[in-house]
């Protein structure tokens, strides 16, 4: 049986995606791939997903302009309290979704992406990031 490729679940020309990509790829050793139809950024492990869906009352809701990051519990709960969501499949593992829009605080987005990166990147890459500060 042939393996079906996932359809692309994003707009490659999305200006928010371009900003997220710039933030993510500025981190030491970060690379981008498309996995299950979504852009993802990784070093050894994925630290950032784009546009992950979630379930609301049993229905899948697509979030075309959103990121999912891996955060410590206290920060994850803070994001959920301010309008974040639990992304499908990866949510139980500590990931949280954050919708992007005109009101987005991009400095906060960059901090959350860096936090997620720090929880997944190796010591050498984190040391390299710290020397840049």
C-alpha positions as CSV (number, residue, x, y, z in Angstrom):
1,X,0.0,0.0,0.0
2,X,1.4,3.4,-1.0
3,X,2.2,5.9,1.7
4,X,0.2,9.1,1.2
5,X,2.0,12.3,1.8
6,X,0.2,14.7,4.1
7,X,-1.3,17.7,2.4
8,X,0.3,21.0,3.3
9,X,-1.8,22.4,6.1
10,X,-0.4,26.0,5.8
11,X,0.0,29.0,3.5
12,X,3.7,29.2,2.6
13,X,3.3,32.9,2.0
14,X,1.8,33.7,5.4
15,X,3.5,36.8,6.8
16,X,3.2,35.5,10.4
17,X,4.8,32.3,9.3
18,X,7.7,34.4,7.9
19,X,8.1,36.2,11.2
20,X,8.0,32.9,13.2
21,X,10.5,31.4,10.8
22,X,12.9,34.3,11.2
23,X,12.7,34.0,15.0
24,X,13.2,30.2,15.0
25,X,16.0,30.0,12.4
26,X,18.0,32.7,14.3
27,X,18.5,30.2,17.1
28,X,21.8,28.2,17.0
29,X,21.5,25.0,15.0
30,X,17.8,25.4,14.3
31,X,16.5,23.8,11.1
32,X,13.0,23.6,9.5
33,X,11.1,20.6,8.1
34,X,7.6,19.9,7.1
35,X,6.1,17.1,9.2
36,X,2.5,15.9,9.1
37,X,1.7,18.8,6.8
38,X,3.0,21.5,9.2
39,X,6.2,23.4,9.4
40,X,8.3,22.4,12.4
41,X,11.6,23.7,13.7
42,X,14.1,21.5,15.5
43,X,17.6,20.9,16.7
44,X,17.8,17.4,18.0
45,X,14.0,17.5,18.7
46,X,11.2,19.7,17.5
47,X,10.9,22.9,19.6
48,X,8.2,24.7,17.5
49,X,5.2,23.7,15.4
50,X,3.2,25.9,13.1
51,X,-0.6,25.8,12.9
52,X,-1.5,22.7,15.0
53,X,-5.2,21.9,15.3
54,X,-7.1,21.1,18.5
55,X,-10.4,19.5,19.4
56,X,-13.4,21.5,20.7
57,X,-16.5,19.5,21.6
58,X,-15.2,16.6,19.6
59,X,-14.6,18.7,16.4
60,X,-11.1,19.4,15.0
61,X,-10.5,23.1,14.8
62,X,-7.7,24.2,12.5
63,X,-5.6,27.1,13.7
64,X,-4.1,28.5,10.5
65,X,-2.0,31.2,12.3
66,X,-0.7,29.7,15.5
67,X,2.4,28.3,17.0
68,X,2.8,25.4,19.5
69,X,5.7,25.5,22.0
70,X,7.0,23.2,24.7
71,X,6.9,25.1,28.0
72,X,7.4,24.4,31.8
73,X,4.0,23.8,33.5
74,X,3.7,27.3,35.1
75,X,4.3,29.1,31.8
76,X,2.1,26.7,29.9
77,X,-0.8,27.4,32.3
78,X,-0.2,31.2,32.0
79,X,-0.5,30.9,28.2
80,X,-3.7,28.8,28.5
81,X,-5.1,31.4,30.9
82,X,-4.5,34.1,28.3
83,X,-6.2,32.5,25.3
84,X,-3.9,29.7,24.5
85,X,-5.1,26.2,23.6
86,X,-4.0,22.6,23.9
87,X,-2.9,21.3,20.5
88,X,-4.1,17.9,19.4
89,X,-1.7,14.8,19.8
90,X,1.2,16.8,21.3
91,X,-0.8,18.7,24.0
92,X,-0.5,16.0,26.6
93,X,3.3,16.1,26.4
94,X,3.5,19.7,27.6
95,X,2.9,21.6,24.4
96,X,0.6,24.7,24.2
97,X,-0.8,26.5,21.3
98,X,-0.8,30.3,20.8
99,X,-2.8,32.0,18.1
100,X,-1.2,34.9,16.2
101,X,-2.9,38.0,15.0
102,X,-2.8,41.8,14.9
103,X,-2.6,42.0,18.7
104,X,0.4,39.6,18.9
105,X,3.2,40.7,21.2
106,X,6.1,39.5,19.0
107,X,8.7,40.0,21.8
108,X,6.6,37.5,23.9
109,X,6.4,35.1,21.0
110,X,10.2,35.2,20.6
111,X,10.6,34.6,24.4
112,X,8.3,31.6,24.3
113,X,10.0,30.1,21.2
114,X,13.4,30.6,22.9
115,X,12.0,28.9,26.1
116,X,10.8,25.9,24.1
117,X,14.2,25.8,22.2
118,X,16.0,25.7,25.6
119,X,14.0,22.8,26.7
120,X,14.9,20.7,23.7
121,X,18.3,21.9,22.4
122,X,21.6,20.4,23.7
123,X,24.0,22.1,26.1
124,X,26.4,23.2,23.4
125,X,23.6,25.1,21.5
126,X,22.2,26.7,24.6
127,X,25.7,27.8,25.6
128,X,26.1,29.3,22.1
129,X,22.8,31.1,22.5
130,X,23.8,32.5,25.9
131,X,27.1,33.9,24.4
132,X,25.0,36.0,22.0
133,X,23.1,37.8,24.7
